[in-house]
Amino acid sequence: MLQVQQISRSFAGRQVVRQLSFSVGAGEVVGFLGPNGAGKSTSMKIIAGFLPPSSGTVRLQGLDIQRQRRQAQQILGYLPEGAPCYGEMQVLDFLRFIGRIRGLQGRQLQQRLQQLGSQLELEQVWRQRIDTLSKGFKRRVGLAQAIIHQPPIVLLDEPTDGLDPNQKHQVHQLIRELARDRVIVVSTHILEEVSALCNRVMLLHHGRLLVDESPQQFVARAPAALTGNQNQAMEQVFRQLTCGDET
Amino acid sequence: MSHWLILLRREFASLFITPLAYAYLLLFLLLSATFTFYLGGFYENEHASLQVFFDYHPWLYLLLIPALATRMWSEERRSGTIELLLTLGIRRRSLVAGKFLALWLFAGLALLLTFPMVLTVNFLGDPDNGAIVAGYLGSWLLAGAFLAIGSCTSVLSKNSTTAFLLCLALSLLFVISGHAPVLQLFNQWAPQWWLDLLASFSFLTRFQGLARGLIDLRDLVFFASFIIAWLVATIILLELKKAEK
């Protein structure tokens, strides 16, 4: 469903993404891990068709994101880094606007808005301006716009940043539901999110893909003493791989 | 519904959420009346036409349109919504057209609200209303030309002050290139064909006829192609500048 082949990207002579290749099938939830500046967000931007790669190709259900950008983006849901929204708009008006752009109208749009409102508990802020919302609500509005058209491929850049534990749990549940027949790629700093949500881990460092395996295999890299505590083990492996710290 | 139309509706509605739209309308109406009655000597002319009213429009737009146009793209770049907008599967030309048309319609609305001028001149005398319609058409086209420059300059910088000043400078260039004192400055050393070329690109020269009620196809073609050219430049620059920090 999603094929990334040898993509690279440089900014002012500095390579941010290097020869990144992977493919993801339906039902897979990929956790994009890496320290700050590892190239996660840039890779997401390239996959979403916002940035062109310096080289390489991205295909979404066979559609080339550069050559068939519009068609490819129509089957994609994307939550950009920081969940940007039009702050001056009310939540309902904003989601209605995105829904219309995504081809929904009339009763179909109304039903979808109701569904998202209850799934993400947005009904209480329907008539509130987005720039007056808390970070958690803003993030959920961003998530709602990404999935309003029920796309087969969803890219989420830090979807739970700023959410409290209850809201995180709620979003995790929603992503799990979505994942049944879709491709989901989640970029995150939060290691526990990977163990709670993903069935595949990809670790990026200096723009290179270091690891592409299951969370179990990832945890198994930790010393035996730590494998009982999955989060601690993950953190240890993360440090080992990204700064060679074994303590 | 087409993407450009959905965008147009959003942009148009969002204008009225902020005080900008009201400030523009208020200033446009106040200044156009002040220019016409005080600077232009509307009553002293004793002539039943709106020529004086239209004569000041290039200067009025020069003052107000850059402020209005700046928000088109620089705000999208500053807030990061450009990333959202450019990944929704919308054609670039629909994006640029939708945003531009929303502001152009708004400029048209401001013009329509000057209808008391038409009523006044009809009450005081017997004007050529055809000429007045031509003047309004010309003024709307002129506003479109200023907005098209603003669309392009607002892509260039996410700093709204920079975008505003850039738009102001470029617009000023297209206004004064036909201004008599500027042409006289070049008159002493430049060949005539150069002066004609310079004047032909001037909003003042192009708008002069329309303001007097003369619809010349060449002027209409000039404004239409001028707007299209700047919007095409916007599409190209949008691709180049969208991801710049």
Interface residues (C-beta under 8 A of the other chain):
Chain A: K45 A48 G49 F50 L51 R69 R70 Q71 A72 Q73 Q74 L76 Y78 P80 E81 G82 P84 C85 Y86 G87 E88 M89 D93 F97 I98 R100 I101 R102 Q105 Q145
Chain B: M1 H3 I6 L7 R10 A13 S14 I17 T18 S79 G80 T81 E83 L84 L86 T87 L88 G89 I90 R91 K242 A243
